[in-house]
Amino acid sequence: MPNSMIVTVTPNPVVDRTLTVPAIALDTVMRATAIRDDWGGKGFNVSRVLLALGMESLALGFIGGATGQRLAAGLAALGIPTDFVTIAGETRTNIVIAAADSGHYVKVNEAGPTLQPEEIAQFLDKVRQRARPGDTWALCGSLPPGVPDDFYAQIIHLLKPCGARVLLDTSGAALRAGCEAVPFLVKPNAEEAAAFVGHPVHTREDALDAAHAFLERGIAQVALSLGAEGLLLATREAAVFAVPPAVPVKNVTGAGDALLAGLIYALERNLPLAEQARWGVAAGTASAMHEGVGVVTSEGVKAVYKQVETSER
């Protein structure tokens, strides 16, 4: 609809600090040859990629302490509008140690600050105030300590009655509770889908079976990311596998968030299912080709898009 908005939600934002070392070695001192800070959290990564693709979004989340202020300033400098609830705790920092010689990495995630009930209530009030028909909301990432498993489900229940479209990208108990609220789309990876359905997801048939388990709950679309194997994008009527080209991979952190941004880009343009899958895989693949987290260019995504292969089932 005209003037519709894209909103990303990041309950557990983070400063992603990447330390590049010549090689990863255990039980010894490694010296960083490069240091990079990315203003992260899954929803913020989605907003960053959308901006590169020419689509503005509003980023919501919780921030606290000096790290939170740095993150807010960093997003503002990137040109991403934000609306935060300021909390008493300190925003977390995640560390990525990336090996220049092999492309391997080690990532350590902090749990995040413990949120208080009044901080959660303030955020839900923001959602109520911003709920509008025709908007697209992406609910992304883990929940910090103190936040109930049904937090995303509560948001979905607030948004759906007003006609907003809700996309959910989380895992574990938050994914299960969120699915009970029936969002428009869910985006598990193979491991998350396997935990949800109770059986491994190794083959395309496994992926189709897992997708149907979500669709049977009334969810309209399932985007099951399969890593280097690409993506299964399924509805109750159709299913598309999209496979990326072979590319040099520099950092897979944030690639799934870029994939979700590519899907949103195609959904906002009302493109058919196969095109949604192609744009999703193109954005995710382009992100993995960069050293930063969720860093793409429009030209890079379009170049990969031309090489993505799709097949319908």
Secondary structure, DSSP 4 states (H G I P E B T S, - for coil): -TT--EEEEESS-EEEEEEEESS--SSS----SEEEEEEESHHHHHHHHHHHTT---EEEEEE-HHHHHHHHHHHHHHT--EEEEE-SSPPEEEEEEEETTT--EEEE----PPPPHHHHHHHHHHHHHH--TT-EEEEESPPPTT--TTHHHHHHHHHGGGT-EEEEE--HHHHHHHHHT--SEE--BHHHHHHHHTS---SHHHHHHHHHHHHTTT-SEEEEE-GGG-EEEE-SS-EEEEEPPP---S--TTHHHHHHHHHHHHHHTT--HHHHHHHHHHHHHHHHTSSSTT---HHHHHHHHTT-EEEE-
